[in-house]
Amino acid sequence: MTKQKEIYFIYNAKGGKWNYIVDTVHKYVSPSTYECSLCQITYDLKMKKAWKDFVEKTPHKFYFLHSEELSDHGLEKYENQLPICLEKNSKEFQIIIDKETMDTFKNEFDLINNLNKLL
């Protein structure tokens, strides 16, 4: 049996409805200048189905944070490394997917495949 892990995904975007609208427009109007590859590969107008299914069926606990929530979790040191995926081990965080790797994913399936190998 797989041990349940705590996995944190941190978007390079701010949360809230207004920011969601601005980000959605930005992704479609100028995708090459949009700075959150995690947002691009996991969301259209809503969470992509394959990603949503994966998140709901995983045995692990996934947490999704926005850039303004870093200080709430003591993660300020990652501010210039977003988007990022971290694993929490006791009280420490370890990078499991860095920004450079996240930026190479073409779609949610690349992310899912990578996570299946890592977790």
Secondary structure as GFF3:
##gff-version 3
##sequence-region A 1 119
A	DSSP	beta_strand	6	10	.	.	.	ID=ss1
A	DSSP	alpha_helix	17	29	.	.	.	ID=ss2
A	DSSP	three_ten_helix	31	33	.	.	.	ID=ss3
A	DSSP	alpha_helix	37	42	.	.	.	ID=ss4
A	DSSP	alpha_helix	49	57	.	.	.	ID=ss5
A	DSSP	beta_strand	61	65	.	.	.	ID=ss6
A	DSSP	three_ten_helix	67	69	.	.	.	ID=ss7
A	DSSP	three_ten_helix	71	73	.	.	.	ID=ss8
A	DSSP	three_ten_helix	76	81	.	.	.	ID=ss9
A	DSSP	beta_strand	84	89	.	.	.	ID=ss10
A	DSSP	beta_strand	92	97	.	.	.	ID=ss11
A	DSSP	alpha_helix	99	102	.	.	.	ID=ss12
A	DSSP	alpha_helix	108	118	.	.	.	ID=ss13
###
